[in-house]
Amino acid sequence: MDLRARVPAVVGAAVVAMTVVSAVACGRPASASQAPQAQPAAADNVTVPAALAVPAGQQLVATLNVDQGSQVYTCTGGAWTLKEPAAVLKSGTEEFLHTAGPQWISTNDGSAVTGATSATMAAPGAIPQLLLKATAHRGDGLLGSVSYIQRLDTHGGVAPAGTCNAGAQQAVGYSAQYRFYAPTTQ
């Protein structure tokens, strides 16, 4: 069975957002709220703020950039709140799905990691940069031993401005670089 079929479906606006982001990547026009995403810098050009540094004893095991992605917001009590991310991260042949949890799932080996925010740093006009600590794992593949995740070089993804109608959803495109760390092997 295809791993994408086993991943909980991203419903409503997230599916629309992925379609729009794909259309943008193919050169088709997008609406103003779904403008083309800026591409994050290469791994060696991204500066890691000290507040988001991983603890000693960790080694970098993967660096992936958002290939297609949205932050999906829902209207609760007249205000936009984050519902979930809906993104595909890529680097070479490596591909991860990024979903609610937050969770990252490798489409190559089925491994997964779920994390919780450990540190955050504001990014002007964009969602914050983050350091996340792993809280759960699945499988023995690449993500099965990840202990920390950094979200760096963020662009876009900020909640829509203004009031909204209860239950409404809106996907906002974003880009970022994600770095995955595992304990250094002795």
C-alpha positions in Angstrom: 0.0 0.0 0.0 1.3 3.5 -0.9 2.4 5.3 2.3 0.5 8.4 1.2 -2.7 6.4 1.3 -2.0 5.4 5.0 -1.2 9.0 6.1 -4.3 10.6 7.6 -5.9 12.6 4.8 -5.5 16.3 4.8 -9.0 17.6 4.2 -10.7 20.7 2.9 -8.4 23.7 2.5 -5.2 21.7 2.9 -6.0 19.7 -0.3 -6.9 22.8 -2.1 -3.7 24.5 -0.9 -1.5 21.7 -2.1 -3.2 21.9 -5.5 -2.7 25.7 -5.6 0.9 25.4 -4.5 1.5 22.7 -7.2 -0.1 25.0 -9.8 2.1 27.9 -8.7 5.2 25.6 -9.1 4.0 24.8 -12.6 3.8 28.5 -13.5 0.0 28.9 -13.3 -1.4 32.0 -11.6 -2.4 32.0 -8.0 -4.7 34.3 -6.0 -3.1 37.0 -3.8 -3.5 34.9 -0.6 -1.7 32.0 -2.3 1.2 33.8 -3.9 4.3 31.9 -5.0 6.6 31.0 -2.1 10.1 32.3 -1.7 12.6 29.5 -1.8 14.7 28.9 1.3 18.5 29.2 1.0 20.8 26.2 0.7 21.7 24.4 3.9 25.2 25.9 4.1 23.8 29.5 3.7 21.2 29.3 6.6 22.4 30.7 9.9 21.1 29.0 13.0 20.2 31.4 15.7 21.8 30.5 19.1 18.4 30.1 20.7 17.6 27.3 18.2 20.8 25.4 18.5 20.5 21.6 19.2 22.2 20.3 22.4 25.6 18.8 22.2 25.8 15.1 21.3 23.6 15.4 18.2 24.5 14.9 14.5 22.7 16.3 11.4 21.0 13.3 9.6 18.9 15.2 7.0 18.2 18.7 5.6 15.0 19.1 3.5 13.3 22.2 2.1 9.6 22.7 1.7 8.8 21.7 -1.9 5.0 22.4 -1.5 3.5 23.6 1.7 0.8 25.5 3.5 0.0 26.4 7.1 -3.8 25.6 7.4 -5.8 27.9 9.6 -9.4 27.5 10.8 -11.7 30.2 12.2 -12.5 29.7 15.9 -14.3 32.4 17.8 -13.9 34.9 15.0 -10.1 34.6 14.8 -7.8 32.5 12.7 -5.9 29.7 14.6 -3.5 27.2 13.2 -5.1 23.8 12.4 -2.2 22.0 10.8 0.8 22.1 8.5 0.3 20.4 5.1 3.7 20.1 3.4 6.0 18.0 1.3 9.7 18.3 2.1 12.3 17.2 -0.4 16.1 16.9 -0.8 17.3 14.7 -3.7 15.5 11.4 -3.4 14.5 12.0 0.2 10.8 13.1 0.7 8.9 13.7 4.0 5.3 14.5 4.5 4.7 17.1 7.2 1.3 16.9 8.9 -0.5 17.7 12.2 1.1 16.7 15.4 3.5 18.1 14.2 4.7 14.9 12.5 7.1 14.1 9.7 6.8 10.9 7.7 9.4 9.5 5.3 7.8 8.3 2.1 11.0 6.3 1.4 11.0 4.1 4.5 7.8 4.8 6.4 9.5 6.0 9.6 8.0 9.0 11.4 8.8 11.4 14.2 6.4 13.7 16.1 7.8 16.7 18.0 6.9 19.5 20.4 8.3 23.0 20.4 11.3 23.5 22.6 12.3 27.0 21.5 10.9 29.7 19.1 12.3 32.8 17.4 10.2 35.3 15.6 10.7 35.8 11.8 9.4 39.1 10.4 6.5 38.5 8.1 6.7 34.8 8.5 5.9 31.9 10.8 8.5 31.6 13.6 11.6 29.6 13.3 11.6 26.6 15.7 13.5 24.0 17.6 11.4 21.0 18.3 12.2 18.0 20.5 11.0 14.5 19.4 8.1 13.1 21.5 7.3 9.9 19.6 8.7 7.8 16.8 7.6 5.1 14.4 9.8 2.6 12.5 13.5 2.0 12.3 14.2 4.2 9.2 15.8 7.6 9.0 13.2 9.4 11.3 13.1 6.5 13.8 16.1 7.9 15.8 15.6 11.7 15.3 15.7 13.6 18.5 15.6 17.3 17.4 14.1 19.2 14.4 14.9 22.7 13.4 12.5 24.8 11.2 14.7 27.6 9.8 14.7 30.3 7.1 10.9 30.6 7.2 9.0 32.7 4.6 5.2 33.3 4.6 2.6 31.0 6.3 1.3 33.8 8.6 -2.3 33.6 9.7 -4.8 35.6 7.6 -5.6 39.1 9.0 -9.0 40.2 10.1 -12.1 38.4 11.4 -13.6 35.3 9.9 -16.7 33.1 9.9 -16.8 30.2 12.3 -15.6 27.0 10.7 -13.9 28.7 7.7 -10.5 27.4 6.7 -7.7 29.0 4.8 -4.3 27.6 3.6 -1.4 30.0 3.5 1.7 29.0 1.5 5.1 29.0 3.2 8.6 27.8 2.7 11.3 26.8 5.2 14.2 24.5 5.7 13.9 21.6 8.1 17.0 20.0 9.7 16.7 16.6 11.5 19.2 15.5 14.2 19.9 12.2 15.9 22.2 11.3 18.8 25.8 11.0 17.8 26.8 7.3 17.5 29.8 6.3 19.6 
